[in-house]
């Protein structure tokens, strides 16, 4: 089992293809100030970066297929 960093909310979008990881992240960020997103779609990094730029969120890579997104 992967040792995941703690966050206010975890969105597990592994197995989902874009745009679903970004849509799930967007929904979670409505209620949370920080989300840990897990996604394995190769396009996810690009989608998450674009969504974060649009909303002025910060994104940190927290491991392979794992991003910490915060307002």
C-alpha positions as CSV (number, residue, x, y, z in Angstrom):
1,X,0.0,0.0,0.0
2,X,1.3,3.5,-0.9
3,X,2.1,5.7,2.0
4,X,0.1,8.8,1.0
5,X,0.7,12.3,2.5
6,X,-2.2,13.6,4.5
7,X,-4.6,16.2,3.0
8,X,-8.0,17.6,3.8
9,X,-9.6,15.3,1.3
10,X,-8.4,12.5,-1.0
11,X,-9.8,12.0,-4.5
12,X,-9.0,8.6,-5.9
13,X,-9.4,8.9,-9.6
14,X,-7.2,6.0,-10.5
15,X,-8.6,4.0,-13.4
16,X,-10.6,7.0,-14.7
17,X,-9.7,8.7,-18.0
18,X,-9.6,12.4,-18.5
19,X,-11.5,14.6,-18.0
20,X,-12.8,12.6,-15.0
21,X,-9.9,13.2,-12.7
22,X,-10.1,17.0,-13.3
23,X,-13.8,17.0,-12.8
24,X,-13.6,15.1,-9.6
25,X,-10.9,17.5,-8.4
26,X,-13.0,20.5,-9.3
27,X,-15.9,19.1,-7.3
28,X,-13.8,18.4,-4.2
29,X,-12.2,21.8,-4.3
30,X,-15.6,23.4,-3.9
31,X,-15.8,22.1,-0.4
32,X,-12.1,21.8,0.6
33,X,-9.1,24.1,0.6
34,X,-6.7,21.2,0.0
35,X,-7.1,18.0,-1.9
36,X,-4.8,15.1,-2.6
37,X,-5.5,13.7,-6.1
38,X,-4.6,10.2,-7.2
39,X,-4.8,9.6,-10.9
40,X,-3.1,7.3,-13.4
41,X,-4.2,8.7,-16.7
42,X,-1.1,10.0,-18.6
43,X,-3.0,13.1,-19.5
44,X,-4.0,13.9,-15.9
45,X,-0.9,16.1,-15.1
46,X,-1.7,18.4,-18.0
47,X,-5.4,18.6,-17.2
48,X,-4.7,19.3,-13.5
49,X,-2.2,22.0,-14.3
50,X,-4.7,23.7,-16.7
51,X,-7.5,23.5,-14.1
52,X,-5.3,24.9,-11.3
53,X,-4.1,27.8,-13.5
54,X,-7.7,28.6,-14.3
55,X,-8.6,28.8,-10.6
56,X,-5.3,30.1,-9.3
57,X,-4.7,26.9,-7.2
58,X,-1.3,25.7,-6.3
59,X,-0.2,22.2,-7.4
60,X,2.6,20.1,-6.0
61,X,3.6,16.7,-7.1
62,X,3.4,14.3,-4.1
63,X,4.6,11.2,-5.9
64,X,3.9,9.4,-9.1
65,X,0.3,9.9,-10.0
66,X,-0.3,12.0,-6.9
67,X,-0.8,15.7,-6.6
68,X,-1.5,18.0,-3.7
69,X,-3.8,20.9,-4.8
70,X,-4.6,23.9,-2.6
71,X,-6.3,27.2,-2.8
